[in-house]
């Protein structure tokens, strides 16, 4: 059961959206991709939303306490060896089913239509790649992906939370960001992003 993570909906501007999603993408990649700790802290300090900032700082505490080798082992154990917490968003709903292939094609086409060039060898539904796209995509595409993958992100979060993984904080930050964006689907919502 998903823990409630509701926060007051506030406005998220394009710069903040880019900062948050790029940072979350980075933190969900294999630890070799991480910049030095001091630079990460500086970037997190620039986040305006207190709940997102708190989640990311919580994860940075884990990084500070663990060695890089411990981080690598934990990452592999958490995301590569556990089918319930892998970072492929269509996998949790479709597994290796045939429909997953079509979902991946559709997602790749959405990326291309928005002018987003996939430079990674990862599948299109890899959460860090999705987050990179959300950082730069037009708002319509952002809202569509948030709608499509919110439940999958919450499923992963629930599993990480149940196992007391430090990565639960990063997924919780994703959920907070998604919740801020979701009311923007209502045309009468006063918290819509200013274009």
Secondary structure, 3 states (H helix, E strand, C coil): CCCCCCCCCCCCCHHHHHHHHHHHHHHCCCHHHCCCHHHHHHHHHCCCCHHHHHHHHHHHHHHHHCCHHHHHHHHHHHHHCCCCCCCECCHHHHCCCHHHHHHHHHHHHHHHHCCCCCCCCCCCCEHHHHHHHHHHCCHHHHHHHHHHHHHHHHHHHHHHHHCCCCCHHHHHHHHHHHHHHHHHHCCCCCCCCCC
